[in-house]
Amino acid sequence: MTSSVELTLLIVYALSFYLFIIHRSLQIARDHYAKLYGLRSGWIFHRFNDVSDAQWRNFRGNLMILTLVFGIFTLVATSCRKYGLKAKGMSVVWLMVSLVYLAYLHGACVLYILSIASANFLLVKIYGRTKFVFLLWIFNLTFLICNRVYEGYPFSLFGQNWAYLDNYRGTFRWHICFNFVILRMISFGYDYRWANYSNRFDKEKHIQRCNNCSLGRTCYQLLQERSLENGKFSFTIYLCYLIYAPLYIAGPIVSFNAFASQLDTPQKTHSLKKVVWYGLRWVFSLMLMESMTHFFYYNAFAISGTWKYLSPLDIFIIGARACHSLPFIASP
């Protein structure tokens, strides 16, 4: 059997499989939608929309404010760089805008974020030049677990004098977003430690071998691997890195070295055409997610318990599709 015949059979099989899955999913949703929890009136063909997942519901509900914040960031970045602001100046600007954004998202819970971040900064600065890796991981994992166990720490835990702050917890659960902040705190600790030891990264050899760097466009690997001067490991730049608004909720996670380097000079690896194409892909992903939640109701089946009364085949369809949807829901 030739490779072209095999490819044709695979394409036919994939199309048949997905057409069957889509057809059966529509049937299941049509037959059982009245028994499901978390459905709301939608905007696509007047169908119900599955907003039963809390993270997706919060993201979707705050999409307009997110778009506004990103637009402001772009405008501020362009304006500030025209005046020649470098790392320290840019970090102060980003920090002020990000704190306003966090105050909207988390209200009084910003106090928790700033307190834990400050404690981690002191830990790194005091023990960063010694064998502190064990302490760094214990500190961050402890808070990662406690944040979940205590559901973001009600202020009433610290006495009735603080209980009134529970009325100002914002629109988004801070301890969910803080998982990304934990990763950034660990990255800062490691980069600070490596900056105080001999760096084995050969910059000259990398530039010769890298297509981007050889053309004068600094690549992400170079930004990530080369050491920074100690002045870049300031509290302002550190805090700006942790709560940088465009990356705060869903990432991606960049290393501290790469972030601090790009405060001075924005990235040159990706052209405007690539950035626009990435934006179009994001819009397509958003529309795909909206279509799935309007037509299939996978997550609503999972949380409503209705899947227990379905056939094994239908359970397989709901389980498999729900798992494929989770990465976008968790990291929109």
TITI-452291 format. One line per 8 residues: number of its first residue (from 0); their letters; for each residue x, y, z of C-alpha. Coordinates in Angstrom, 3 decimals. Example, Ala and Ser with C-alpha at 12.3 -4.5 7.8 and 13.67 -1.06 7.14 Angstrom:
<lumses>
0> AS> 12.300:-4.500:7.800 | 13.670:-1.060:7.140 $
</lumses>
This chain:
<lumses>
0> MTSSVELT> 0.000:0.000:0.000 | 1.478:3.308:-1.061 | 1.866:6.245:1.274 | -0.673:8.321:-0.703 | -3.322:5.601:-0.286 | -2.580:5.380:3.443 | -2.879:9.150:3.768 | -6.212:9.119:1.907 $
8> LLIVYALS> -7.583:6.384:4.176 | -6.443:8.274:7.282 | -8.123:11.477:6.090 | -11.368:9.635:5.301 | -11.260:7.918:8.691 | -10.615:11.197:10.557 | -13.407:13.025:8.737 | -15.863:10.170:9.315 $
16> FYLFIIHR> -14.926:9.955:12.988 | -15.342:13.674:13.667 | -18.559:13.938:11.662 | -20.016:11.118:13.740 | -18.823:12.735:16.994 | -20.345:16.100:16.042 | -23.620:14.514:14.942 | -23.947:12.441:18.118 $
24> SLQIARDH> -22.948:15.353:20.352 | -25.699:17.501:18.864 | -28.217:14.726:19.468 | -27.176:14.297:23.117 | -27.340:18.042:23.763 | -30.783:18.317:22.134 | -32.231:15.371:24.107 | -30.911:16.286:27.577 $
32> YAKLYGLR> -30.394:20.078:27.729 | -33.392:20.537:30.070 | -31.643:18.430:32.764 | -28.326:20.306:32.681 | -26.988:22.925:35.078 | -25.028:26.020:34.063 | -26.778:26.795:30.767 | -27.575:30.430:29.977 $
40> SGWIFHRF> -29.184:32.200:27.034 | -26.643:32.418:24.220 | -26.110:34.596:21.162 | -25.603:31.935:18.464 | -28.919:30.968:16.831 | -30.683:31.635:20.176 | -29.213:28.471:21.644 | -28.295:27.994:25.305 $
48> NDVSDAQW> -24.653:28.586:26.215 | -22.698:26.302:28.559 | -21.015:28.588:31.128 | -20.874:25.940:33.853 | -17.062:26.100:34.121 | -16.118:28.858:36.608 | -12.809:29.787:34.979 | -14.289:30.031:31.504 $
56> RNFRGNLM> -17.274:31.992:32.846 | -15.014:34.488:34.628 | -12.761:34.913:31.605 | -15.689:35.352:29.248 | -17.426:37.803:31.572 | -14.276:39.946:31.881 | -13.288:39.815:28.217 | -14.179:43.463:27.593 $
64> ILTLVFGI> -12.095:44.766:30.513 | -9.217:42.503:29.429 | -9.348:43.932:25.913 | -9.420:47.464:27.319 | -6.408:46.794:29.558 | -4.377:45.315:26.699 | -5.241:48.294:24.514 | -4.103:50.706:27.227 $
72> FTLVATSC> -0.878:48.754:27.666 | -0.085:48.971:23.976 | -0.758:52.709:23.900 | 1.275:53.370:27.064 | 4.190:51.226:25.846 | 4.411:53.062:22.548 | 4.225:56.475:24.242 | 6.759:55.715:26.985 $
80> RKYGLKAK> 9.383:54.272:24.665 | 9.211:57.420:22.543 | 10.513:59.274:25.607 | 13.381:56.782:26.001 | 12.257:55.069:29.206 | 14.406:52.042:30.068 | 13.934:49.077:32.413 | 13.430:50.895:35.739 $
88> GMSVVWLM> 11.211:53.588:34.279 | 9.147:51.123:32.246 | 8.757:48.795:35.228 | 7.283:51.612:37.326 | 4.767:52.427:34.561 | 3.786:48.777:34.116 | 3.557:48.291:37.867 | 1.158:51.187:38.358 $
96> VSLVYLAY> -1.120:50.046:35.518 | -0.978:46.418:36.675 | -1.856:47.327:40.266 | -4.955:49.181:39.072 | -5.885:46.125:37.019 | -5.338:43.773:39.983 | -7.399:46.018:42.248 | -10.292:45.590:39.829 $
104> LHGACVLY> -9.820:41.809:39.596 | -9.132:40.972:43.250 | -10.097:43.963:45.351 | -8.635:43.804:48.862 | -7.042:40.411:48.092 | -4.212:42.311:46.403 | -2.815:42.486:49.952 | -2.282:38.708:49.925 $
112> ILSIASAN> -0.483:38.825:46.571 | 1.841:41.645:47.612 | 2.600:40.054:50.994 | 3.540:36.628:49.599 | 5.520:38.183:46.741 | 7.449:40.415:49.139 | 8.282:37.474:51.403 | 9.582:35.499:48.408 $
120> FLLVKIYG> 11.712:38.472:47.309 | 13.329:38.687:50.748 | 13.926:34.920:50.766 | 15.694:35.079:47.399 | 17.766:38.132:48.314 | 18.889:36.697:51.666 | 19.552:33.091:50.638 | 19.942:33.429:46.858 $
128> RTKFVFLL> 23.732:33.133:46.891 | 23.653:29.983:49.018 | 22.068:26.575:48.512 | 18.534:27.883:48.885 | 16.750:25.843:46.172 | 15.132:23.620:48.803 | 13.829:26.655:50.729 | 12.499:28.262:47.544 $
136> WIFNLTFL> 10.465:25.210:46.573 | 9.172:24.583:50.103 | 8.076:28.206:50.465 | 6.224:28.311:47.142 | 4.672:24.855:47.358 | 3.442:25.608:50.873 | 1.555:28.654:49.695 | 0.348:26.848:46.578 $
144> ICNRVYEG> -1.304:24.203:48.791 | -2.540:26.583:51.497 | -4.116:28.903:48.945 | -6.265:26.022:47.744 | -7.044:24.575:51.161 | -8.179:27.918:52.604 | -9.836:29.086:49.337 | -7.910:32.346:49.210 $
152> YPFSLFGQ> -7.950:33.013:52.981 | -11.116:34.792:54.151 | -10.121:37.962:55.988 | -12.295:36.807:58.877 | -9.555:34.237:59.647 | -7.485:37.104:61.034 | -10.224:38.450:63.292 | -13.551:40.218:63.014 $
160> NWAYLDNY> -11.823:43.575:62.602 | -10.728:42.410:59.143 | -13.942:40.588:58.176 | -15.415:43.599:56.348 | -12.707:43.197:53.652 | -14.411:39.976:52.540 | -17.004:42.214:50.898 | -14.293:43.578:48.580 $
168> RGTFRWHI> -12.731:40.473:47.063 | -13.078:41.633:43.446 | -14.468:39.776:40.446 | -11.849:37.024:40.043 | -10.510:34.501:42.580 | -6.947:35.583:43.280 | -5.679:32.158:44.371 | -6.508:30.692:40.946 $
176> CFNFVILR> -4.414:33.286:39.089 | -1.678:32.996:41.705 | -0.604:29.614:40.325 | 1.142:31.495:37.513 | 2.646:33.968:39.971 | 4.180:31.030:41.866 | 5.970:29.908:38.698 | 7.289:33.420:38.136 $
184> MISFGYDY> 8.551:33.671:41.723 | 10.486:30.430:41.228 | 11.893:31.701:37.912 | 13.080:34.902:39.609 | 14.801:32.870:42.321 | 16.651:30.645:39.881 | 17.703:33.489:37.588 | 19.004:35.476:40.558 $
192> RWANYSNR> 20.999:32.466:41.733 | 22.493:31.799:38.286 | 23.429:35.469:37.893 | 25.778:35.106:40.863 | 27.582:32.077:39.457 | 29.684:31.612:36.361 | 27.434:31.466:33.329 | 28.240:28.597:30.966 $
200> FDKEKHIQ> 26.150:30.099:28.175 | 28.428:31.000:25.243 | 26.848:34.136:23.799 | 29.235:34.495:20.851 | 28.813:30.896:19.737 | 25.028:31.185:20.061 | 24.911:34.327:17.898 | 26.901:32.561:15.185 $
208> RCNNCSLG> 24.530:29.591:15.127 | 21.178:31.375:15.634 | 19.411:32.612:12.501 | 17.660:35.436:14.361 | 20.619:36.675:16.421 | 22.987:36.573:13.451 | 20.664:39.020:11.698 | 20.612:41.373:14.679 $
216> RTCYQLLQ> 17.248:40.171:16.066 | 17.742:38.956:19.634 | 16.003:35.598:20.133 | 14.177:34.414:23.230 | 16.846:31.827:24.105 | 19.522:34.502:24.311 | 17.319:36.687:26.519 | 16.571:33.707:28.734 $
224> ERSLENGK> 20.078:32.298:29.120 | 22.332:35.318:29.425 | 22.873:36.721:32.913 | 21.586:40.122:33.965 | 23.418:42.675:36.051 | 22.375:42.782:39.704 | 20.656:46.151:39.209 | 17.925:44.426:37.189 $
232> FSFTIYLC> 16.967:42.271:40.195 | 15.229:45.163:41.951 | 11.936:44.887:43.824 | 10.148:47.135:41.315 | 11.130:45.059:38.282 | 10.451:41.845:40.218 | 6.920:42.922:41.191 | 6.255:44.218:37.686 $
240> YLIYAPLY> 7.296:40.789:36.351 | 4.934:38.948:38.711 | 1.782:40.949:37.981 | 2.406:42.182:34.414 | -1.210:42.567:33.297 | -1.156:41.129:29.729 | 0.362:37.855:31.002 | -1.195:37.785:34.462 $
248> IAGPIVSF> -4.276:35.595:34.047 | -3.234:33.032:31.457 | 0.453:33.469:30.710 | 2.498:32.449:28.887 | 5.228:32.154:31.505 | 8.448:33.878:30.470 | 11.637:33.733:32.487 | 12.658:36.741:34.571 $
256> NAFASQLD> 15.795:37.204:32.467 | 13.767:37.441:29.259 | 11.174:39.769:30.776 | 13.697:42.186:32.312 | 15.710:42.270:29.081 | 12.670:43.242:27.012 | 11.870:46.157:29.321 | 14.833:47.897:27.711 $
264> TPQKTHSL> 14.256:46.720:24.151 | 11.027:45.159:22.841 | 11.262:41.855:20.995 | 12.370:41.897:17.366 | 11.982:38.203:16.565 | 8.336:38.363:15.499 | 7.283:40.707:12.718 | 4.018:42.648:12.732 $
272> KKVVWYGL> 2.642:40.134:10.229 | 3.336:37.238:12.633 | 1.782:39.104:15.548 | -1.372:39.847:13.527 | -1.560:36.219:12.382 | -1.243:35.064:16.011 | -4.067:37.432:16.955 | -6.292:35.978:14.245 $
280> RWVFSLML> -5.541:32.468:15.513 | -6.568:33.581:19.008 | -9.855:35.003:17.708 | -10.491:31.743:15.839 | -9.840:29.749:19.039 | -12.242:31.977:20.960 | -14.962:31.537:18.337 | -14.376:27.782:18.303 $
288> MESMTHFF> -14.793:27.678:22.080 | -17.965:29.758:21.852 | -19.355:27.381:19.216 | -18.587:24.322:21.342 | -20.230:25.777:24.446 | -23.324:26.757:22.434 | -23.855:23.400:20.734 | -22.350:20.542:22.775 $
296> YYNAFAIS> -22.625:21.272:26.572 | -19.840:18.844:27.501 | -18.916:20.465:30.808 | -22.567:20.847:31.828 | -23.033:17.101:31.360 | -20.013:16.463:33.574 | -21.080:18.668:36.509 | -24.811:17.834:36.309 $
304> GTWKYLSP> -24.272:14.096:36.671 | -26.494:13.415:33.658 | -23.684:11.445:32.018 | -24.463:8.557:34.407 | -27.624:7.789:32.448 | -25.988:7.742:29.023 | -24.573:4.856:27.005 | -20.830:4.009:27.230 $
312> LDIFIIGA> -20.315:5.500:23.771 | -21.942:8.788:24.765 | -19.894:8.916:27.971 | -16.746:8.423:25.894 | -17.734:11.309:23.601 | -18.476:13.678:26.497 | -15.359:12.703:28.454 | -12.986:12.922:25.510 $
320> RACHSLPF> -14.335:16.234:24.210 | -14.435:17.809:27.691 | -10.755:16.905:28.214 | -9.830:18.461:24.866 | -11.636:21.673:25.847 | -9.905:22.030:29.232 | -6.583:23.488:28.009 | -8.359:26.425:26.396 $
328> IASP> -10.651:26.902:29.404 | -7.773:26.820:31.881 | -5.481:28.956:29.717 | -7.608:31.041:27.436 $
</lumses>
